[in-house]
Amino acid sequence: MDCREFEKTIPEYLKKNLDYETMESFWEHMDHCDSCKEELSIQFLVLEGMKHLENGDSFDLDAEFRNRLEMSRRANKRRGMLMNFGQWVLTFVFFLFGCAFIIIFG
């Protein structure tokens, strides 16, 4: 993912609409590009700040930003683990069907 793609992806990230692969690319780019991380921070602060101002809430946007980053990293890690588990189960099922086929027709 390059900077232009990253910036286009920010709104979907903030809406929590990214798939696993896109999220991984997003994180990889952000971890190595300070300017894109800053752009994400600005867009998050504007979006969340407006919500809090409209509601009259008190808030710590910097803490909320760090919290959102941590929560999305954890969620994506869990999603990756579930995908890997699902692939393992599918492989095992195919293995069992193969063994059954060999036993029945072998």
Residue pairs with C-beta under 8 A, 6 or more apart in sequence:
1 9
1 25
1 26
1 28
1 29
2 29
3 29
3 33
3 35
3 36
5 29
6 26
6 29
6 30
6 33
6 36
6 39
6 40
7 36
7 39
9 18
9 22
9 26
10 39
10 40
10 43
11 43
12 18
12 22
13 23
13 26
13 40
13 72
14 43
14 44
14 47
16 72
18 26
20 76
20 79
20 80
20 83
23 72
23 76
23 79
24 76
24 80
27 73
27 76
29 36
30 36
30 37
30 40
41 65
44 61
44 64
44 65
44 68
45 61
45 65
48 59
48 61
48 64
48 65
49 59
49 61
52 58
52 59
52 61
